[in-house]
């Protein structure tokens, strides 16, 4: 704190020297008011100083005086410990007075305020703003030292990238970052060096330093070259999606336990926390620190697509065992999905409903989230192509994992009833389904219920009871399948974890088996991608081709039904 006090005093002294010249020719009342306010500040009467500075601003002192006033108000708030309002005042100069002589001081003090607020990414971006002013800026060196400390102690890999992206590129920042890269390479901090180099490649390709950037990037990639016996797993092990991450990890570890090849594999696990920032950071730890040659995860398609560029740069394939929603077209050759996709299951259940069950008037009652909206879109598309009529599309508020089941769906079900459907497609999950199907039963709607893979749980049949009897839904995994491979998996899973596997665990098990098979041949990079792309596998979730039609996963799907409280197969498609 003493250091900060001295810094503020030094800034005060320097700005006063400059300001005395600025005030020449200004209104005498304003100059007098500023002198009074500054005296209050020097005496430590910060509230009184703020009152005087605020009065000066109300007089609209002009673009030469106003930045100084905002700077001084920010310093007052900083001394009072109100770092949020201090940052606001400093940022006013950056936003409204970008040509001000106080830009460097304002940027540097803004960085200090955001640091106090523990907003380290924004603090880092403000420090780069100081550096962008060039070596002639008196806070250049201190900003550079502080940025390096943030990288070393506080910033995640994603936050490093964000701080660079938040600042308009210029030569001074590019040269500083390149110097920082070299320091990180000397310190053998290859993961941080690679993140910095990727940002330089993306944002500073127009500078003459780009050749050196690409050369260093190649050098770093050699240092952290993937090793064929190392596998990464990138899943949420904390946060709202922890239960799905645990299911994936259980399936992966069971597959590793059962592998009896000549290669001794190592598994490295990173918690994505269910966030893109966590996924980005975990990816770089797995590739740049652990040197994984293939990563199982992340769970969500949007994360998979966002990481596709990173995967291609690192030459490390990403295979999601659960991602099924979202547009996969923007993904690159190093990203795969092994789960049942929404498009595929919507196509199969629509085909079964129209052609096998002869259903013609169908309502869609879907959760208002990306999963539900996408299944609504694809089911409607395929059902109408086959000649069915969609009589209503009704959304409902979903229940998130861990949330109490207290929602009421009376109005939504009433709207569906008025449409007089002979079938209702409900692509929901257990927490919602037991409430909605009961409400449909209470409303005496004589319709066949259709669903997606969220229905494929024993508790849906058990708790839903008579209200789900006779329903049909999709699944990539059926635990009563007579296939010895499936039964062996279920037995081994139960022996290890004392619970039955979910369909996500089954998909993760198959994903890991595919990865182990490909890596056991010693392949990495593009050779590994080719191995994964060109083969068809038979697993506990059926036939799997990772690179099927339209470049996405193609796999067999089972249509299940509930009869006398038991889930049984209706047809395999």
Buried (B, 14 or more C-beta within 10 A) or exposed (E): EEEEEEBBEEBBEEBBEEBEEBBEEBEEEBBEBBBBBBEBBEEEBBEBBBEBBEBBEEEEBEEBBBBBBBBBBBBBBBBEEBBEBBBBBBBBBBEEBEEBBBBBBBBBBBBBBBBBBEBBBBBBBBBBBBBBBBEEBBBBEBBBEBBBBBBEEBBBBBBBBBBBEBBEBBBBBBBBBBEBBEBBBEEEBBBBBBBBBBBBBEBBEEBEBBEBBBEBBEEBBEEBEBBBBBBBBBBBBEBEBBEBBBBBBBBBBBBBEBBEEEEEBBBBBBBBBBBBBBBBBBBBBBBBBBBBBBBBBBBBBBBBBBBBBBBBBBBBBBBBBBBBBBEBEEBBBBBBBBBBBBBBBBBBBBBBBBEEBEBBBBBBBBBEBBBBBBBBBBBBBBBBEBEBEBBBBBBBEBBEEEEEEEBEBEEBBEBBBEBEBBBBBBBBBBBBBBBBBBBBBEEEBEBBBBBBBBBBBBEBBEBBBEBBBEBBBBBBBBBEBEEEEBBEBBEBBEEEBEEEBBBBBBBBBBBBBBBBBBBBEEBBBEBBBBBBBEBEBEBBBBBBBBBBEEBBBBBBBBBBBBEEEEBEBBEBB
